[in-house]
Amino acid sequence: MTYQDINVKPIETESSFRMKAYKALKAAIMEMDIYSHPEEIRLEERQLSEKLGVSRTPIREAMTLLEQEGFVRSVPRRGIFVVRKTKQEIIEMITVWAALESMAARLACERATETEIRQLRENVRAFANRNPEEFVSEYSEANLAFHKLIIRMSGCALIAETTENLFPHMRGVRKVTIGQAHRAQRSIVDHTHIVEAIEKRDPDLAERLVREHTLGLARHVAEHGEFLN
């Protein structure tokens, strides 16, 4: 038996630092409340370098990847900012999300496990005897989890991948609007009906209910989306 040297490189290369920085920054952007205030969110390179414990080079490379994906934008002599969408762009984004999530709901009727459906039911049941308008922040997170769970239940990786890039904006808009015009209370009712349709494995009904529910958000933004101007 003979042994041959293999030319391997250390794992901790600049490339791995770049990907670690990219993943950390993308995760942080995913959790930002982009639309809860009118100011743009500026990302400070030196601060990020210190927080992540890496040099500025992988930070810059990560920013380039994030800009290519549409999460940030670079402004000469001003810096790098988290992308904010216009009102019309948000309405179009919600319309696309409605198409994707409604298809996810249809697929969930065929593919979801009983455990996944039970998780969806428990998400709604948590507020069955509570007024969500008294717990807007808590319900907002439950609302986001509900929609992400439907996407996951579809078992379609491409739907999950496509909606991931839309999620920071959907999250931000949903968090702002959920406390407006009794939307939280109506959301609970809609979610209950959606769960019932998926429990019955009724793909036509589940698809229609999810689409109508999400397009309702688009109409609300069209009428009350001044915070996006």
Backbone bond lengths (Angstrom), bond angles and torsions (degrees), N, CA, C in turn:
res aa  C-N    CA-C-N  psi(-1)  N-CA   C-N-CA  omega(-1)  CA-C   N-CA-C  phi
1 M - - - 1.469 - - 1.518 108.98 -
2 T 1.308 115.36 132.55 1.464 119.65 179.27 1.517 110.41 -114.71
3 Y 1.277 115.68 152.82 1.460 121.65 178.32 1.523 108.92 -117.66
4 Q 1.295 115.42 142.87 1.463 119.68 -179.93 1.516 109.03 -126.48
5 D 1.293 115.77 135.09 1.468 119.58 178.25 1.523 110.05 -64.50
6 I 1.330 115.34 137.22 1.460 120.90 177.46 1.519 108.27 -107.64
7 N 1.290 115.87 129.50 1.466 120.69 -177.70 1.529 109.39 -81.83
8 V 1.327 117.48 89.20 1.452 121.72 179.46 1.519 109.40 -109.22
9 K 1.319 115.07 150.60 1.458 120.99 179.08 1.528 109.72 -102.01
10 P 1.298 118.35 151.95 1.471 120.87 176.32 1.525 110.64 -57.23
11 I 1.303 116.37 145.60 1.466 120.43 -178.67 1.521 110.98 -65.90
12 E 1.325 116.76 -39.68 1.464 120.30 -176.39 1.526 110.60 -80.17
13 T 1.310 116.88 68.13 1.458 122.53 176.61 1.521 109.02 -95.18
14 E 1.338 115.26 172.00 1.466 119.13 176.37 1.520 110.33 -59.39
15 S 1.353 115.75 -33.96 1.463 119.72 179.91 1.520 110.93 -63.19
16 S 1.342 117.01 -42.14 1.471 119.23 -179.77 1.520 110.56 -68.81
17 F 1.346 117.48 -35.68 1.463 120.28 175.78 1.527 109.92 -62.14
18 R 1.331 116.13 -41.23 1.462 120.56 179.11 1.527 110.93 -59.75
19 M 1.343 117.19 -45.75 1.460 120.51 -177.89 1.526 111.30 -69.59
20 K 1.342 115.86 -35.36 1.464 118.36 176.71 1.529 110.70 -65.14
21 A 1.343 115.07 -42.65 1.466 119.32 178.30 1.527 109.75 -64.48
22 Y 1.316 116.79 -42.94 1.467 121.63 179.16 1.521 111.29 -58.64
23 K 1.326 116.88 -48.60 1.464 120.81 -178.30 1.529 111.38 -65.13
24 A 1.338 116.15 -40.80 1.467 120.02 -179.62 1.528 111.20 -66.11
25 L 1.333 116.98 -43.32 1.460 121.11 -179.51 1.527 111.33 -68.37
26 K 1.321 116.71 -40.88 1.464 120.22 179.20 1.521 110.55 -64.08
27 A 1.323 117.03 -41.95 1.466 120.89 177.95 1.528 110.96 -61.78
28 A 1.341 115.91 -40.23 1.473 120.00 179.81 1.523 110.66 -66.35
29 I 1.331 117.60 -41.60 1.470 121.48 178.84 1.518 110.56 -63.72
30 M 1.337 116.22 -37.64 1.465 121.11 179.30 1.532 111.58 -59.33
31 E 1.335 116.43 -28.91 1.465 120.70 -176.47 1.527 113.37 -96.99
32 M 1.316 117.44 -0.20 1.466 120.55 -177.83 1.529 112.03 -75.53
33 D 1.325 115.36 147.05 1.464 121.02 171.48 1.530 107.10 -92.93
34 I 1.305 115.75 82.90 1.461 121.09 -171.25 1.523 112.59 -64.62
35 Y 1.341 117.56 -32.26 1.464 120.54 -171.04 1.533 113.85 -110.90
36 S 1.338 116.41 12.10 1.466 118.70 -179.22 1.526 112.39 -81.13
37 H 1.325 116.99 -4.40 1.468 122.05 178.86 1.528 107.37 -149.57
38 P 1.322 117.09 155.61 1.472 119.97 -175.50 1.523 114.57 -77.59
39 E 1.338 117.65 -16.93 1.456 120.33 -175.57 1.532 110.86 -78.08
40 E 1.328 114.03 147.48 1.454 119.65 173.60 1.529 109.67 -73.34
41 I 1.318 116.52 148.82 1.461 121.47 178.20 1.524 108.61 -94.81
42 R 1.334 115.70 115.11 1.464 120.97 -179.64 1.519 109.22 -96.97
43 L 1.318 116.34 135.96 1.458 121.99 178.95 1.522 108.74 -99.73
44 E 1.314 116.14 120.56 1.464 122.27 -177.45 1.524 109.90 -92.72
45 E 1.311 116.19 116.98 1.464 122.38 -174.17 1.530 112.78 -58.96
46 R 1.333 117.14 -46.70 1.460 120.17 -177.25 1.533 110.62 -65.80
47 Q 1.310 116.79 -42.25 1.464 120.59 179.57 1.534 110.85 -62.39
48 L 1.334 116.39 -42.76 1.463 120.17 179.49 1.527 110.89 -65.64
49 S 1.325 115.85 -38.23 1.456 120.55 178.36 1.527 110.85 -60.87
50 E 1.333 116.55 -43.11 1.461 121.18 179.79 1.526 111.49 -67.78
51 K 1.327 116.23 -42.45 1.464 120.02 -177.91 1.521 112.66 -67.53
52 L 1.328 116.50 -37.71 1.460 120.67 -178.30 1.520 112.93 -87.69
53 G 1.326 116.40 -12.22 1.457 119.57 178.28 1.509 114.44 70.28
54 V 1.327 116.15 33.37 1.470 120.92 177.89 1.525 108.18 -131.73
55 S 1.319 115.86 167.54 1.463 119.88 178.67 1.527 109.69 -73.84
56 R 1.309 115.98 175.04 1.470 119.59 -178.14 1.528 112.54 -73.57
57 T 1.328 116.95 -23.19 1.468 119.01 -177.54 1.521 112.79 -60.08
58 P 1.337 120.38 -52.11 1.469 118.74 177.29 1.527 113.29 -64.41
59 I 1.340 117.71 -27.58 1.462 120.61 176.06 1.527 109.24 -64.47
60 R 1.340 116.15 -46.14 1.468 120.13 179.62 1.528 110.97 -62.60
61 E 1.330 115.80 -42.32 1.470 119.84 -179.81 1.524 110.81 -65.26
62 A 1.332 116.79 -38.97 1.467 120.87 177.48 1.525 110.48 -64.45
63 M 1.331 115.88 -40.76 1.464 120.53 178.67 1.532 111.30 -62.11
64 T 1.321 116.31 -36.87 1.466 120.32 178.12 1.522 110.61 -62.65
65 L 1.327 116.46 -43.31 1.466 120.81 177.97 1.525 110.76 -63.84
66 L 1.318 116.18 -43.02 1.463 120.40 -179.13 1.525 111.51 -67.07
67 E 1.325 116.42 -34.12 1.470 119.52 177.10 1.527 110.12 -68.33
68 Q 1.314 117.43 -39.09 1.464 121.01 177.80 1.519 111.56 -62.66
69 E 1.333 116.66 -30.86 1.460 121.65 -179.83 1.525 112.21 -87.75
70 G 1.329 117.22 -5.29 1.459 120.48 176.75 1.510 115.78 87.76
71 F 1.333 117.99 14.17 1.462 120.32 -179.68 1.530 112.61 -86.13
72 V 1.319 117.06 -31.81 1.461 121.05 179.93 1.521 108.97 -132.95
73 R 1.339 114.80 165.19 1.464 119.43 175.53 1.519 108.36 -137.48
74 S 1.315 115.42 143.63 1.455 122.03 -179.04 1.520 109.49 -99.74
75 V 1.336 116.11 128.44 1.460 122.15 179.24 1.525 108.33 -115.38
76 P 1.317 118.39 116.21 1.474 120.77 -178.76 1.525 112.58 -51.20
77 R 1.324 115.39 132.25 1.473 124.44 177.36 1.526 113.91 65.37
78 R 1.342 117.06 4.68 1.472 119.26 176.90 1.523 111.97 -118.65
79 G 1.308 116.97 -34.06 1.454 119.44 179.19 1.516 113.47 124.30
80 I 1.325 114.96 -161.71 1.469 121.71 -178.14 1.523 108.79 -112.91
81 F 1.323 115.27 132.91 1.459 121.92 -176.32 1.520 110.96 -124.83
82 V 1.337 115.40 146.98 1.459 120.57 172.40 1.526 107.76 -68.80
83 V 1.301 116.80 133.23 1.467 121.46 -175.79 1.526 111.12 -68.25
84 R 1.322 115.38 129.97 1.464 122.87 170.76 1.526 107.55 -110.72
85 K 1.319 116.81 134.92 1.453 121.34 -179.71 1.528 110.37 -90.34
86 T 1.333 115.86 154.00 1.461 120.34 175.00 1.529 108.98 -76.50
87 K 1.303 115.56 168.92 1.459 120.52 179.23 1.527 111.12 -57.89
88 Q 1.330 117.53 -45.52 1.456 120.40 -179.68 1.528 111.38 -65.41
89 E 1.309 116.99 -39.07 1.469 120.65 177.92 1.521 110.88 -63.83
90 I 1.336 116.52 -39.04 1.465 120.12 178.81 1.525 110.56 -65.33
91 I 1.311 117.57 -42.56 1.471 120.94 179.21 1.531 110.12 -61.17
92 E 1.331 116.29 -43.15 1.464 120.11 177.73 1.527 110.83 -64.84
93 M 1.313 116.77 -38.59 1.457 121.42 179.61 1.533 110.59 -65.07
94 I 1.318 117.05 -42.25 1.455 120.66 178.48 1.528 110.25 -64.10
95 T 1.332 116.80 -38.16 1.461 121.29 178.52 1.529 110.93 -62.27
96 V 1.328 116.18 -42.33 1.469 120.33 177.05 1.526 110.09 -65.59
97 W 1.339 116.36 -43.10 1.471 119.97 178.18 1.529 110.20 -59.82
98 A 1.319 117.76 -40.28 1.463 121.18 179.76 1.524 110.37 -58.93
99 A 1.325 116.63 -42.57 1.467 120.62 179.30 1.521 110.87 -64.91
100 L 1.326 116.38 -43.81 1.460 120.22 -177.25 1.528 112.33 -70.69
101 E 1.341 116.54 -45.42 1.462 118.03 -177.47 1.527 111.61 -71.06
102 S 1.322 117.63 -33.36 1.468 119.30 177.93 1.527 110.03 -65.57
103 M 1.333 117.77 -38.43 1.460 120.23 174.52 1.520 110.49 -66.60
104 A 1.328 116.77 -38.10 1.463 120.37 176.78 1.522 110.75 -60.16
105 A 1.335 116.70 -40.55 1.464 120.73 178.96 1.529 110.76 -64.46
106 R 1.331 116.21 -40.33 1.476 120.49 177.07 1.535 110.28 -60.61
107 L 1.333 115.41 -46.70 1.463 119.57 -179.83 1.531 111.27 -66.78
108 A 1.341 115.92 -34.69 1.466 119.96 179.84 1.523 111.21 -61.49
109 C 1.327 116.94 -33.81 1.468 120.17 178.71 1.527 111.10 -62.49
110 E 1.312 116.05 -28.31 1.460 120.58 -178.68 1.523 112.36 -93.97
111 R 1.354 117.00 -31.60 1.464 119.61 -167.85 1.520 115.41 -112.96
112 A 1.317 117.93 -21.82 1.464 120.03 -173.13 1.523 111.23 -65.75
113 T 1.317 115.64 143.69 1.461 120.96 175.69 1.521 109.59 -81.14
114 E 1.310 116.01 163.51 1.464 119.95 177.61 1.529 110.40 -63.65
115 T 1.313 116.59 -32.75 1.472 120.26 178.19 1.523 111.05 -64.60
116 E 1.322 116.85 -42.63 1.466 120.66 179.28 1.525 110.85 -65.39
117 I 1.314 116.37 -42.36 1.469 119.49 179.13 1.524 110.41 -64.65
118 R 1.321 116.80 -37.28 1.459 120.34 177.33 1.525 110.83 -64.03
119 Q 1.330 117.51 -38.43 1.470 120.99 176.62 1.524 110.99 -62.24
120 L 1.325 116.02 -38.97 1.463 120.25 178.69 1.523 110.17 -65.29
121 R 1.322 116.21 -42.24 1.468 121.31 178.17 1.522 110.59 -63.61
122 E 1.319 117.60 -42.02 1.471 121.36 -179.52 1.527 111.18 -65.81
123 N 1.326 116.76 -31.98 1.463 120.65 176.73 1.524 110.13 -59.72
124 V 1.329 116.67 -42.85 1.467 121.61 -179.70 1.523 110.55 -75.77
125 R 1.314 116.23 -40.35 1.470 120.82 -176.06 1.520 112.00 -63.16
126 A 1.319 117.18 -26.14 1.468 120.68 -178.48 1.524 111.99 -59.46
127 F 1.348 116.94 -22.29 1.470 120.19 -179.29 1.536 111.59 -117.06
128 A 1.326 116.02 17.69 1.467 120.23 -176.58 1.525 112.04 -60.59
129 N 1.322 116.78 -38.59 1.465 120.92 -177.41 1.525 112.41 -113.82
130 R 1.320 115.20 24.38 1.455 120.24 179.68 1.517 108.83 -130.61
131 N 1.303 115.14 150.30 1.450 119.76 176.00 1.528 107.99 -87.27
132 P 1.339 117.63 110.70 1.469 119.28 -176.71 1.517 113.08 -60.61
133 E 1.335 117.47 -22.19 1.455 120.16 -179.65 1.529 111.65 -71.38
134 E 1.338 116.52 -16.27 1.454 120.73 175.95 1.526 111.69 -89.54
135 F 1.339 115.48 -9.38 1.462 121.29 -179.73 1.530 108.51 -134.73
136 V 1.325 115.51 51.93 1.466 120.14 -170.99 1.524 112.15 -59.11
137 S 1.330 117.39 -44.58 1.455 120.04 -178.07 1.519 111.14 -63.02
138 E 1.327 116.38 -45.56 1.464 121.07 179.53 1.523 111.00 -64.99
139 Y 1.335 115.23 -43.34 1.463 117.60 -179.22 1.521 111.38 -68.53
140 S 1.322 116.99 -32.67 1.456 120.58 178.31 1.525 110.72 -57.64
141 E 1.332 116.61 -43.62 1.468 120.35 178.63 1.524 110.66 -67.06
142 A 1.329 117.18 -39.53 1.467 120.52 178.26 1.527 110.73 -64.91
143 N 1.321 115.75 -36.95 1.469 121.28 178.68 1.524 110.57 -62.88
144 L 1.322 116.64 -45.90 1.464 121.06 178.68 1.523 110.73 -62.88
145 A 1.327 116.00 -41.53 1.468 120.41 179.79 1.527 110.92 -63.83
146 F 1.321 116.91 -36.64 1.473 122.13 179.38 1.526 110.52 -59.32
147 H 1.325 115.83 -48.03 1.467 119.89 -176.99 1.531 111.62 -70.84
148 K 1.319 116.91 -36.56 1.462 119.66 177.58 1.529 110.67 -66.95
149 L 1.322 116.71 -34.17 1.458 120.49 179.60 1.531 111.03 -66.81
150 I 1.322 116.85 -40.08 1.466 119.82 177.20 1.531 110.20 -60.81
151 I 1.337 115.86 -42.96 1.461 119.65 177.49 1.528 110.31 -58.99
152 R 1.320 116.50 -45.79 1.464 120.29 -178.54 1.529 111.92 -65.96
153 M 1.324 116.68 -37.19 1.459 121.57 -178.62 1.530 112.95 -65.97
154 S 1.333 116.23 -18.25 1.464 119.53 179.91 1.518 111.56 -67.01
155 G 1.334 115.88 -26.57 1.448 119.59 -177.26 1.511 113.25 70.07
156 C 1.339 116.86 15.23 1.463 121.56 -178.52 1.526 108.96 -106.53
157 A 1.324 116.17 109.36 1.460 120.56 -176.26 1.522 112.47 -64.24
158 L 1.337 117.39 -34.16 1.459 119.87 -177.51 1.530 111.23 -70.11
159 I 1.329 117.54 -38.27 1.467 120.02 175.16 1.526 109.56 -62.34
160 A 1.321 116.69 -43.96 1.468 120.70 179.60 1.524 110.98 -62.25
161 E 1.316 116.48 -42.58 1.467 120.68 -179.19 1.525 111.53 -66.73
162 T 1.324 116.97 -41.10 1.467 120.90 -178.58 1.527 111.25 -67.95
163 T 1.317 116.72 -43.43 1.464 119.92 -178.82 1.526 112.02 -70.92
164 E 1.318 117.46 -23.16 1.472 120.06 179.86 1.523 110.99 -59.74
165 N 1.334 116.75 -40.84 1.464 119.77 -179.11 1.531 112.28 -73.25
166 L 1.328 116.99 -20.89 1.458 120.49 176.71 1.523 111.74 -86.64
167 F 1.327 115.94 -20.90 1.465 120.61 -167.82 1.526 115.32 -58.50
168 P 1.352 120.40 -42.96 1.474 117.82 -178.88 1.527 112.79 -56.02
169 H 1.324 116.70 -37.08 1.464 120.36 -179.47 1.530 111.08 -77.42
170 M 1.331 117.31 -40.66 1.464 120.43 176.41 1.529 110.09 -62.76
171 R 1.311 115.67 -41.62 1.465 120.11 179.07 1.520 110.47 -61.41
172 G 1.342 115.79 -47.94 1.455 119.87 -178.14 1.517 112.64 -62.26
173 V 1.320 116.94 -44.26 1.469 120.87 -178.70 1.522 110.67 -68.87
174 R 1.326 117.07 -42.24 1.472 119.60 180.00 1.523 111.35 -63.60
175 K 1.343 117.27 -37.56 1.457 119.95 -179.31 1.520 111.42 -66.81
176 V 1.323 117.05 -35.09 1.467 120.32 179.03 1.528 110.62 -73.81
177 T 1.319 116.87 -43.14 1.472 120.64 -171.21 1.520 114.44 -84.65
178 I 1.328 118.71 -18.21 1.460 119.98 -173.61 1.537 111.72 -63.99
179 G 1.327 116.71 -24.91 1.459 119.68 -179.94 1.516 113.66 -93.06
180 Q 1.324 117.34 6.29 1.463 121.43 -176.88 1.530 111.40 -102.69
181 A 1.335 115.93 143.51 1.470 123.06 169.89 1.520 113.26 49.77
182 H 1.343 116.95 41.06 1.473 122.31 177.30 1.524 112.65 57.36
183 R 1.323 116.58 28.88 1.463 119.33 -178.46 1.533 112.11 -66.88
184 A 1.311 117.73 -31.54 1.468 120.09 179.99 1.519 110.96 -62.09
185 Q 1.340 116.19 -45.44 1.464 120.16 -179.54 1.526 111.09 -64.14
186 R 1.310 116.86 -42.63 1.469 119.89 178.71 1.522 111.26 -67.69
187 S 1.312 115.81 -32.74 1.458 120.53 178.91 1.522 111.38 -62.23
188 I 1.334 116.98 -42.48 1.466 121.37 178.57 1.525 110.54 -58.71
189 V 1.319 116.19 -44.38 1.472 120.72 -179.75 1.525 110.16 -62.72
190 D 1.335 116.09 -46.89 1.469 120.43 179.21 1.523 111.17 -60.71
191 H 1.317 116.60 -44.94 1.462 120.30 -178.72 1.523 111.30 -62.19
192 T 1.321 115.98 -39.22 1.470 120.24 178.74 1.522 110.89 -59.77
193 H 1.328 116.22 -45.09 1.463 120.27 179.69 1.534 111.51 -66.88
194 I 1.306 116.68 -36.28 1.471 120.53 178.38 1.527 110.23 -64.48
195 V 1.331 116.33 -44.79 1.465 120.27 179.03 1.525 110.30 -60.88
196 E 1.318 116.55 -43.44 1.467 120.54 -179.75 1.533 110.84 -60.19
197 A 1.334 116.68 -41.01 1.469 120.30 179.84 1.527 111.20 -65.37
198 I 1.339 116.54 -40.71 1.467 119.81 179.40 1.524 110.28 -70.27
199 E 1.327 117.29 -37.86 1.470 120.62 176.94 1.529 111.09 -60.71
200 K 1.327 116.27 -35.69 1.468 121.24 178.58 1.528 112.15 -80.03
201 R 1.336 115.82 -5.10 1.470 121.84 -176.39 1.527 110.57 56.78
202 D 1.331 114.87 44.75 1.471 121.62 -179.96 1.534 107.88 -103.80
203 P 1.334 118.59 92.71 1.467 120.50 -173.74 1.521 114.42 -65.24
204 D 1.341 118.22 -36.75 1.464 120.37 -179.52 1.522 110.80 -63.86
205 L 1.325 116.04 -45.87 1.466 120.81 -178.55 1.528 110.79 -68.33
206 A 1.327 117.03 -45.28 1.466 120.42 -179.43 1.520 110.86 -60.60
207 E 1.320 116.40 -43.73 1.463 120.86 179.96 1.530 110.55 -61.94
208 R 1.329 116.91 -45.07 1.467 120.54 -177.79 1.525 111.23 -66.35
209 L 1.327 117.04 -43.26 1.459 120.30 -177.74 1.531 111.81 -64.84
210 V 1.322 116.84 -41.70 1.469 119.82 179.60 1.524 110.17 -67.03
211 R 1.327 116.68 -41.52 1.472 119.67 179.94 1.529 110.58 -63.25
212 E 1.334 117.36 -46.69 1.461 120.76 -179.54 1.524 111.16 -64.15
213 H 1.326 116.12 -39.25 1.470 120.98 179.45 1.526 110.71 -60.79
214 T 1.322 117.49 -46.61 1.457 121.27 -177.22 1.524 111.68 -73.52
215 L 1.321 117.44 -38.23 1.467 119.53 177.24 1.531 111.30 -66.32
216 G 1.327 116.22 -23.75 1.462 119.73 173.45 1.520 110.83 -63.13
217 L 1.341 116.52 -35.35 1.460 120.35 175.38 1.518 110.53 -66.10
218 A 1.331 116.75 -40.03 1.474 120.34 178.51 1.523 110.91 -60.75
219 R 1.335 116.77 -42.20 1.473 120.13 178.70 1.521 110.74 -65.47
220 H 1.322 116.62 -39.41 1.471 119.85 179.66 1.526 110.31 -63.86
221 V 1.329 116.88 -43.17 1.464 120.38 179.47 1.525 110.17 -64.81
222 A 1.327 117.29 -38.45 1.465 120.59 179.32 1.528 111.00 -62.03
223 E 1.324 116.17 -35.83 1.471 120.96 -177.44 1.516 113.64 -88.86
224 H 1.342 117.14 -33.86 1.466 120.59 -171.48 1.530 112.99 -126.56
225 G 1.308 118.50 19.54 1.448 120.65 -174.92 1.504 115.76 -88.00
226 E 1.336 116.89 37.21 1.464 119.91 -179.83 1.512 112.40 -59.83
227 F 1.343 116.92 -28.66 1.467 120.67 -178.16 1.536 111.58 -65.30
228 L 1.321 117.13 -12.01 1.468 120.74 -179.82 1.530 111.64 -93.42
229 N 1.317 117.65 -9.95 1.475 120.05 -177.42 1.530 111.26 -80.55
